[in-house]
Amino acid sequence: MTMVHIDTKAISRKAGQSAVACAAYRAGDVLDDAKYGKTHDYSKKRGVMSSDIVLPFALKALGVSVDRETLWNTAEAAENRSDSRVAREWLINLPHELSEEERHTLAINFAQKLCDDMDVIADVCIHRPVMKLPFDPEAKPSSKRLREGEQNPDPRNFHAHIMVTTRAPIAGPNKTLVFDPKLKIPFEWSNKKRLAHELPSSMKEIKRIREMWVDTANVVLAKKKLPLMDARSYKDQGLDQQPTIKMGVEATAMERRGITTEKGDTNRAIIARNKLVAEKNHQQGVEHEQRTKSLRSGLAWTTQTNTRLPILIGDTKQRADSTQRRISDTISGITWATERCQKIPNGINTVNNRIKSADNGINWATDHTESLPKLIRDTEQRIKDTESNLEWAAKRCENLPKRAAHSKQWVTANAKRAKDSESIAQSIHQDITERAKPAPSPFDDDYQRAFLERKRRANREIANAVSARDQAKFGDESNHHALRETLMVMAHRLLTRNNPKFCLRPGYNDNPADYPDKFDYRQVESLNRFADALGVDSNPSDFRAEQKRVADLFTPEVMENHANAIDIILKRQRERKAYEEATSAFTQFIERLDKTRATKNNELQKRLGRSDISRMTAETQTVSSYLKIITDEMNKEETPWQSQELAAKHIKETLRLTAVQLQLSYEGLKTLDSVESAQKHIKALEMSLSDITTKCSVEFTESDFKRIHDGLTVLNKPIEIEIKSSYSSPSLRF
């Protein structure tokens, strides 16, 4: 039977405990404690196999997520009393017969049941026994080696620490985590309060959770065909076994160091007593088995003696039963045949109906099959129309900068025309008003009719002028609105360039071919330079306002000066393909040059030795000529600017690696096997260093110079570098 161990204890401020500190220790993590202003660093703790945060399903459904530091700082902040219980821990022993993955899954499943049952959040940390090296009196004392008389822990002691909150979690604004400030979960209530709410006592609740753990573990143990757990005590199981007492941390540590304790003596006496009882029970079981075997042998002899009488009685009864079964079967067959004959007409009608239904289905399928070619032709025509629309959209995007400039000029010209039309309308209105003044004799009907006719003609001219002005204005606004929408889309793409939804994940070295619709690492770097040049705020407090501001920055002059960045924003896949085509020749050139350099490095290394120091020294001897060939290729007029940019990065990375190799080579001189070999390496390194610092010193950074100087301190020979270079850096653009 698999051992059952589950224990719980409260984490309380009254005992001087902190939930953040306890979580950091159990997870082997580094957590900042906001309440006490401390940083708890247990990152060097050994034996932590995994650590996970488990949320209730109700909280997961709301999309809430939380990390360990935020969880326990929030739990601490929810408590105001100086003696509050800020968390509770459940300690369970995991079956050592299971694999590491199975133990992890079992612990997570039990924690999920706790979360859903008690409405809490759980922090699950699985520990393994930390085994130390054997005691060695001549070795230097270490925490990784046993002391004299000390013993290693039980190698089967795989266990999980499950810390849970004492308050129910609630989803706050923006899917943040908050805790119920009014009540703790019912498990933390006193027995008096639980009784008032018709709840069982705390001890019964603990037994219920113990049974829940045993049921959860037995499901996995049964699948693996392993001995199951039993939540009952030895007494309830009817076993004459006495449970051992809890040792505690201090007594366990003393026993492992070989110091005898009272609790240890008590447990050893209990184990010895249980062993004697088990041996006695085993002996009694053997004797009982022998008596049972003897009784069975006697019973078999008695049965064999009277074997004929039961056989005859059995044969007679069997024949009678067989005759009765045959009569019953015959009657049942006649009844079944009669019923089938009565159902034959109904079956014929059913078959006829099914035949008619099948004919109707065939006719329907025939009609739809005749119309199928037409549907296929319509679909093909729609696909062709869609392709032409896509080509039209691509051409429109290519001419976007020119159209933007043209639209701006058009808007300016139309605004001027509208202003001129308005001034003309005003002058016409003023002129008509002067001309439409009534004559001194207003009672003359002819004069009044002429006046009204002139007034109507003036009003028509004014209306026509205003209509022409509005038409020009609204036409300009429509074009301007379309352009504005395009610029807003471009601004949105620039602001979200570092969002994992739109770019490759940093640090994962993703392949752009697997995510063609996302910005690759090079494009993100180019857009970052473009954003810095425009002064874009990458983390704005008001995203919409910053998007409008960036859209206003996309003037025709900016788009012309940063054409490559505009191409990346509008056509990332086409720009990536063009870049790869432009740099393919240079990439092949670098591959051929690397092979040639590798051959030369192998020849130089054979003269020095087979160690890593010899390999790095040989590589420093060829770096100057290697960079000279790359620079000459880069400075050719026919070399595309993309290849020049790639070459500049390659040169910078090669020089950084060379500085590291020089430092490690000087520091590794003391590891060589002879003085002659060390002198040979020193001479080669001095030649390499002289050549590199003479030709490439301008390209080195301050950190590169520091690495070389640190390496030279091994020889107590500081270097003085003359700043001059025969290589010119390429001009970069994006």
ZAMARGU-4260 file (C-alpha; in steps of 0.2 Angstrom, whole numbers, plus 5000, padded with zeros to 4 digits):
<rodrens>
0) 5000/5000/5000 | 5007/5017/4995 | 5010/5029/5010 | 4998/5043/5013 | 5005/5060/5019
5) 4995/5076/5018 | 4998/5090/5031 | 4992/5109/5032 | 4998/5124/5042 | 4994/5142/5042
10) 5007/5156/5036 | 5004/5170/5049 | 5012/5187/5053 | 5010/5182/5071 | 5024/5169/5068
15) 5034/5182/5059 | 5031/5175/5042 | 5028/5183/5025 | 5019/5175/5011 | 5031/5183/4998
20) 5046/5176/5007 | 5038/5158/5009 | 5033/5158/4991 | 5051/5163/4985 | 5059/5149/4996
25) 5047/5136/4990 | 5049/5141/4972 | 5068/5144/4973 | 5064/5161/4965 | 5069/5180/4967
30) 5054/5190/4974 | 5052/5208/4979 | 5042/5211/4995 | 5032/5227/4993 | 5026/5227/5011
35) 5043/5225/5020 | 5054/5233/5006 | 5065/5217/5005 | 5070/5206/4991 | 5070/5187/4995
40) 5083/5178/4984 | 5082/5159/4985 | 5088/5156/4967 | 5102/5145/4973 | 5090/5133/4982
45) 5092/5116/4976 | 5079/5102/4974 | 5065/5113/4966 | 5059/5103/4951 | 5044/5114/4945
50) 5034/5129/4951 | 5016/5134/4944 | 5002/5146/4948 | 4985/5137/4947 | 4969/5148/4945
55) 4951/5143/4948 | 4942/5139/4932 | 4930/5153/4935 | 4944/5166/4935 | 4953/5158/4920
60) 4937/5160/4910 | 4938/5179/4913 | 4955/5180/4906 | 4964/5184/4922 | 4982/5180/4924
65) 4995/5183/4937 | 5013/5180/4941 | 5020/5174/4958 | 5027/5191/4964 | 5010/5200/4960
70) 5000/5186/4968 | 5008/5186/4985 | 5011/5205/4986 | 4992/5207/4983 | 4988/5194/4996
75) 4999/5203/5009 | 4991/5220/5005 | 4973/5213/5007 | 4977/5210/5026 | 4977/5224/5038
80) 4980/5215/5055 | 4997/5212/5062 | 4993/5194/5066 | 4984/5190/5050 | 4985/5173/5042
85) 4991/5178/5024 | 4992/5161/5016 | 4990/5142/5020 | 5001/5128/5015 | 4996/5110/5010
90) 5011/5098/5010 | 5008/5081/5001 | 5019/5066/4998 | 5020/5061/4979 | 5022/5043/4975
95) 5040/5039/4970 | 5035/5025/4958 | 5028/5038/4946 | 5038/5047/4933 | 5043/5066/4935
100) 5029/5071/4922 | 5016/5060/4931 | 5020/5067/4948 | 5019/5085/4941 | 5002/5081/4933
105) 4995/5073/4949 | 5001/5088/4959 | 4993/5101/4947 | 4977/5091/4946 | 4975/5091/4965
110) 4979/5109/4966 | 4966/5113/4953 | 4953/5103/4963 | 4958/5113/4979 | 4956/5130/4969
115) 4939/5126/4963 | 4933/5118/4979 | 4939/5132/4991 | 4939/5147/4978 | 4957/5151/4980
120) 4973/5153/4970 | 4987/5140/4972 | 5006/5141/4970 | 5012/5123/4967 | 5031/5119/4970
125) 5037/5101/4968 | 5053/5097/4978 | 5065/5082/4976 | 5077/5075/4990 | 5094/5083/4988
130) 5107/5070/4989 | 5124/5075/4995 | 5141/5068/4991 | 5148/5054/5003 | 5159/5060/5018
135) 5177/5062/5014 | 5188/5067/5029 | 5202/5074/5017 | 5190/5085/5007 | 5186/5103/5010
140) 5170/5106/5020 | 5156/5110/5008 | 5137/5111/5009 | 5136/5098/4995 | 5145/5085/5005
145) 5140/5075/5020 | 5148/5079/5037 | 5154/5065/5048 | 5140/5055/5054 | 5127/5064/5043
150) 5115/5054/5032 | 5107/5058/5016 | 5087/5060/5016 | 5076/5046/5009 | 5078/5046/4990
155) 5059/5042/4988 | 5054/5059/4997 | 5046/5068/4982 | 5034/5080/4989 | 5024/5096/4984
160) 5021/5112/4993 | 5004/5120/4989 | 5002/5137/4995 | 4984/5144/4994 | 4977/5161/4997
165) 4965/5164/5012 | 4953/5175/5003 | 4943/5173/4987 | 4950/5181/4971 | 4940/5193/4961
170) 4943/5200/4944 | 4946/5218/4945 | 4947/5232/4931 | 4957/5227/4916 | 4957/5209/4921
175) 4968/5213/4936 | 4968/5202/4952 | 4960/5208/4969 | 4954/5199/4984 | 4938/5200/4994
180) 4941/5213/5007 | 4927/5208/5018 | 4928/5189/5021 | 4940/5175/5021 | 4936/5158/5014
185) 4925/5147/5025 | 4940/5135/5028 | 4949/5149/5038 | 4933/5152/5049 | 4933/5147/5067
190) 4923/5131/5072 | 4910/5142/5081 | 4907/5152/5065 | 4907/5137/5054 | 4894/5129/5066
195) 4883/5145/5064 | 4883/5143/5045 | 4879/5124/5047 | 4897/5119/5041 | 4907/5104/5048
200) 4922/5107/5059 | 4939/5111/5053 | 4945/5093/5057 | 4931/5085/5047 | 4935/5097/5033
205) 4954/5092/5033 | 4949/5074/5033 | 4938/5078/5018 | 4952/5086/5009 | 4963/5071/5014
210) 4950/5059/5005 | 4950/5070/4990 | 4969/5069/4988 | 4968/5050/4990 | 4955/5048/4977
215) 4964/5059/4965 | 4981/5050/4967 | 4972/5032/4966 | 4966/5036/4949 | 4984/5038/4943
220) 4990/5023/4953 | 4976/5012/4947 | 4981/5016/4929 | 4999/5012/4932 | 4994/4996/4942
225) 5002/5001/4958 | 4997/4999/4976 | 4983/5011/4980 | 4982/5024/4995 | 4970/5022/5009
230) 4964/5037/5018 | 4958/5028/5033 | 4969/5026/5049 | 4977/5009/5054 | 4964/5006/5067
235) 4949/5009/5054 | 4958/4997/5042 | 4959/4984/5055 | 4978/4983/5055 | 4988/4981/5071
240) 5000/4995/5066 | 5005/5010/5076 | 5008/5026/5067 | 5025/5035/5070 | 5025/5053/5077
245) 5030/5069/5067 | 5049/5072/5069 | 5050/5090/5064 | 5063/5100/5054 | 5075/5101/5069
250) 5074/5083/5075 | 5076/5077/5057 | 5092/5087/5054 | 5099/5081/5070 | 5096/5063/5066
255) 5104/5065/5049 | 5119/5072/5057 | 5120/5056/5068 | 5113/5064/5084 | 5101/5053/5093
260) 5084/5062/5098 | 5070/5057/5109 | 5058/5058/5094 | 5069/5047/5084 | 5071/5034/5098
265) 5052/5034/5099 | 5049/5031/5080 | 5063/5018/5080 | 5054/5008/5094 | 5037/5010/5084
270) 5045/5004/5068 | 5053/4989/5077 | 5036/4985/5086 | 5027/4986/5069 | 5040/4975/5061
275) 5038/4961/5074 | 5019/4962/5073 | 5020/4961/5054 | 5032/4946/5055 | 5019/4938/5068
280) 5005/4941/5056 | 5014/4934/5042 | 5018/4918/5052 | 5000/4916/5057 | 4995/4919/5038
285) 5007/4905/5033 | 5000/4893/5047 | 4982/4898/5041 | 4986/4894/5023 | 4993/4877/5028
290) 4977/4873/5038 | 4966/4878/5024 | 4976/4867/5012 | 4974/4852/5023 | 4955/4855/5025
295) 4954/4857/5006 | 4963/4841/5003 | 4951/4831/5015 | 4935/4839/5006 | 4942/4834/4989
300) 4944/4816/4995 | 4926/4816/5002 | 4919/4823/4986 | 4929/4810/4976 | 4922/4796/4986
305) 4904/4800/4983 | 4906/4806/4965 | 4894/4793/4956 | 4878/4799/4965 | 4880/4817/4960
310) 4884/4812/4942 | 4869/4802/4940 | 4857/4814/4948 | 4865/4828/4937 | 4863/4818/4921
315) 4845/4815/4924 | 4841/4833/4928 | 4851/4839/4913 | 4841/4828/4901 | 4825/4835/4909
320) 4831/4853/4907 | 4837/4850/4889 | 4820/4843/4884 | 4811/4857/4892 | 4822/4870/4884
325) 4819/4862/4867 | 4800/4862/4869 | 4801/4881/4874 | 4812/4885/4859 | 4800/4876/4848
330) 4785/4886/4855 | 4795/4902/4853 | 4800/4899/4835 | 4782/4896/4830 | 4776/4912/4839
335) 4791/4922/4830 | 4786/4915/4813 | 4768/4919/4815 | 4773/4937/4820 | 4785/4939/4805
340) 4772/4933/4793 | 4760/4946/4799 | 4773/4960/4797 | 4777/4955/4779 | 4764/4967/4771
345) 4770/4982/4781 | 4788/4978/4777 | 4784/4978/4758 | 4776/4995/4760 | 4791/5002/4769
350) 4803/4996/4755 | 4792/5004/4742 | 4792/5020/4751 | 4811/5019/4753 | 4813/5016/4734
355) 4802/5031/4730 | 4813/5042/4742 | 4829/5036/4734 | 4822/5040/4716 | 4818/5058/4723
360) 4835/5060/4729 | 4843/5054/4713 | 4833/5067/4703 | 4838/5081/4715 | 4856/5076/4714
365) 4855/5075/4695 | 4847/5093/4694 | 4861/5100/4705 | 4875/5091/4696 | 4869/5100/4680
370) 4871/5117/4688 | 4888/5112/4695 | 4899/5118/4680 | 4890/5135/4680 | 4895/5137/4699
375) 4913/5132/4695 | 4914/5145/4681 | 4907/5158/4692 | 4919/5154/4706 | 4934/5155/4694
380) 4928/5172/4687 | 4927/5178/4705 | 4945/5172/4709 | 4951/5181/4693 | 4942/5197/4698
385) 4949/5196/4716 | 4967/5194/4708 | 4965/5209/4697 | 4959/5219/4713 | 4974/5213/4723
390) 4985/5219/4709 | 4976/5236/4708 | 4978/5238/4727 | 4997/5234/4726 | 5000/5247/4712
395) 4990/5260/4722 | 5001/5256/4737 | 5017/5258/4726 | 5011/5276/4721 | 5005/5281/4738
400) 5019/5293/4742 | 5017/5302/4725 | 4998/5302/4727 | 5000/5309/4744 | 5010/5324/4738
405) 4998/5326/4723 | 4983/5325/4735 | 4991/5338/4746 | 4994/5350/4731 | 4976/5346/4725
410) 4969/5350/4742 | 4978/5367/4743 | 4973/5372/4725 | 4954/5367/4728 | 4954/5377/4745
415) 4961/5392/4736 | 4948/5390/4722 | 4934/5388/4735 | 4940/5404/4744 | 4940/5413/4727
420) 4923/5406/4723 | 4917/5413/4740 | 4924/5430/4737 | 4917/5430/4719 | 4900/5425/4726
425) 4901/5439/4739 | 4905/5452/4726 | 4891/5446/4715 | 4879/5447/4729 | 4884/5464/4733
430) 4883/5470/4715 | 4865/5462/4714 | 4860/5470/4730 | 4865/5487/4723 | 4856/5484/4706
435) 4841/5477/4715 | 4837/5493/4724 | 4818/5498/4722 | 4814/5513/4711 | 4807/5528/4719
440) 4790/5523/4713 | 4786/5506/4722 | 4768/5507/4716 | 4773/5504/4698 | 4769/5485/4694
445) 4781/5484/4679 | 4795/5490/4689 | 4791/5478/4704 | 4790/5463/4692 | 4807/5468/4685
450) 4814/5470/4702 | 4808/5453/4707 | 4815/5445/4691 | 4833/5453/4695 | 4832/5447/4712
455) 4828/5429/4707 | 4842/5429/4695 | 4854/5435/4708 | 4849/5422/4720 | 4852/5408/4707
460) 4870/5415/4703 | 4874/5415/4721 | 4867/5397/4724 | 4877/5391/4709 | 4893/5399/4715
465) 4890/5391/4733 | 4886/5374/4725 | 4902/5375/4715 | 4912/5379/4730 | 4904/5365/4741
470) 4907/5352/4727 | 4925/5356/4726 | 4927/5357/4745 | 4918/5340/4748 | 4928/5331/4734
475) 4944/5337/4742 | 4938/5331/4759 | 4934/5313/4752 | 4951/5311/4744 | 4959/5318/4760
480) 4949/5306/4771 | 4955/5291/4761 | 4973/5297/4762 | 4971/5300/4781 | 4964/5282/4784
485) 4980/5275/4775 | 4992/5286/4786 | 4983/5280/4802 | 4985/5262/4796 | 5004/5266/4793
490) 5005/5274/4810 | 4997/5259/4819 | 5009/5247/4811 | 5024/5258/4817 | 5018/5259/4835
495) 5014/5240/4836 | 5030/5235/4828 | 5037/5227/4844 | 5020/5218/4848 | 5022/5199/4847
500) 5006/5198/4837 | 5015/5208/4823 | 5033/5203/4824 | 5044/5188/4828 | 5047/5184/4846
505) 5063/5192/4853 | 5076/5179/4859 | 5067/5164/4850 | 5077/5165/4834 | 5061/5161/4824
510) 5061/5158/4805 | 5053/5172/4795 | 5047/5159/4783 | 5036/5152/4796 | 5028/5169/4800
515) 5027/5178/4783 | 5014/5191/4789 | 5025/5197/4804 | 5040/5209/4804 | 5057/5199/4805
520) 5071/5204/4817 | 5080/5215/4804 | 5064/5224/4799 | 5060/5228/4817 | 5077/5235/4820
525) 5075/5246/4804 | 5058/5252/4810 | 5065/5256/4828 | 5078/5267/4820 | 5065/5275/4809
530) 5054/5278/4825 | 5068/5285/4834 | 5072/5297/4820 | 5053/5303/4820 | 5053/5304/4840
535) 5039/5291/4841 | 5034/5286/4859 | 5034/5267/4859 | 5024/5266/4875 | 5011/5280/4874
540) 4999/5283/4888 | 4986/5288/4875 | 4988/5276/4860 | 4975/5285/4849 | 4982/5302/4852
545) 5000/5296/4848 | 4993/5287/4832 | 4986/5303/4826 | 5002/5313/4830 | 5013/5300/4820
550) 5001/5300/4805 | 5004/5319/4804 | 5023/5316/4803 | 5021/5306/4787 | 5024/5320/4775
555) 5029/5317/4757 | 5047/5323/4762 | 5048/5310/4777 | 5042/5296/4766 | 5054/5300/4752
560) 5069/5301/4764 | 5064/5285/4772 | 5058/5275/4758 | 5064/5258/4764 | 5055/5260/4781
565) 5039/5265/4771 | 5041/5249/4760 | 5043/5238/4776 | 5027/5246/4784 | 5017/5244/4768
570) 5024/5228/4760 | 5034/5218/4773 | 5035/5202/4762 | 5040/5210/4746 | 5053/5220/4755
575) 5060/5205/4764 | 5061/5196/4747 | 5070/5210/4739 | 5082/5211/4753 | 5086/5193/4752
580) 5089/5194/4733 | 5100/5209/4736 | 5111/5200/4750 | 5111/5183/4743 | 5127/5186/4733
585) 5136/5193/4748 | 5130/5179/4759 | 5138/5166/4747 | 5154/5177/4746 | 5155/5176/4765
590) 5152/5157/4765 | 5166/5154/4753 | 5178/5166/4762 | 5174/5157/4779 | 5179/5141/4771
595) 5195/5148/4765 | 5199/5156/4782 | 5195/5139/4791 | 5208/5130/4780 | 5221/5143/4784
600) 5217/5143/4803 | 5219/5124/4803 | 5237/5126/4795 | 5242/5139/4808 | 5235/5129/4822
605) 5245/5113/4818 | 5261/5124/4821 | 5255/5129/4838 | 5246/5114/4846 | 5229/5105/4847
610) 5221/5115/4862 | 5207/5128/4861 | 5221/5141/4865 | 5230/5136/4850 | 5214/5137/4839
615) 5209/5154/4845 | 5227/5161/4843 | 5227/5154/4825 | 5210/5163/4821 | 5217/5180/4828
620) 5231/5178/4815 | 5220/5178/4800 | 5207/5191/4805 | 5216/5206/4798 | 5217/5199/4780
625) 5199/5192/4782 | 5192/5209/4786 | 5202/5217/4772 | 5194/5206/4759 | 5176/5210/4766
630) 5179/5229/4766 | 5186/5229/4748 | 5170/5219/4743 | 5159/5231/4753 | 5167/5247/4745
635) 5163/5242/4727 | 5151/5253/4718 | 5140/5239/4712 | 5138/5232/4730 | 5120/5235/4735
640) 5117/5245/4751 | 5109/5230/4759 | 5125/5220/4757 | 5135/5235/4764 | 5124/5236/4779
645) 5126/5217/4782 | 5145/5218/4780 | 5146/5232/4793 | 5137/5221/4805 | 5148/5206/4801
650) 5164/5216/4803 | 5158/5223/4820 | 5153/5205/4827 | 5170/5198/4820 | 5180/5211/4829
655) 5170/5208/4845 | 5174/5190/4844 | 5192/5193/4841 | 5194/5204/4856 | 5186/5190/4867
660) 5198/5177/4859 | 5213/5188/4863 | 5208/5190/4881 | 5205/5171/4883 | 5221/5167/4874
665) 5232/5177/4885 | 5223/5171/4901 | 5225/5153/4895 | 5244/5154/4892 | 5246/5147/4910
670) 5237/5131/4905 | 5249/5126/4892 | 5260/5111/4895 | 5277/5119/4892 | 5287/5135/4893
675) 5292/5133/4874 | 5274/5131/4869 | 5269/5147/4879 | 5283/5157/4871 | 5277/5152/4854
680) 5259/5157/4858 | 5265/5174/4865 | 5275/5178/4849 | 5260/5173/4838 | 5248/5184/4849
685) 5260/5199/4849 | 5260/5198/4829 | 5241/5197/4828 | 5239/5211/4841 | 5251/5222/4832
690) 5243/5219/4815 | 5225/5221/4822 | 5227/5237/4832 | 5237/5245/4818 | 5223/5242/4805
695) 5207/5240/4814 | 5208/5250/4830 | 5195/5262/4825 | 5182/5248/4823 | 5185/5242/4841
700) 5173/5248/4855 | 5178/5253/4873 | 5173/5235/4879 | 5184/5227/4866 | 5199/5237/4871
705) 5195/5233/4890 | 5195/5214/4886 | 5211/5215/4877 | 5219/5225/4891 | 5213/5212/4904
710) 5221/5198/4894 | 5238/5208/4893 | 5238/5210/4912 | 5242/5192/4913 | 5259/5196/4906
715) 5260/5213/4916 | 5262/5221/4899 | 5249/5235/4896 | 5246/5240/4878 | 5247/5257/4870
720) 5236/5258/4854 | 5240/5270/4840 | 5223/5275/4833 | 5223/5273/4814 | 5214/5262/4801
725) 5214/5258/4783 | 5196/5252/4783 | 5181/5264/4780 | 5164/5260/4788 | 5150/5260/4776
730) 5136/5272/4777 | 5120/5265/4783 | 5102/5268/4778 | 5085/5261/4782
</rodrens>
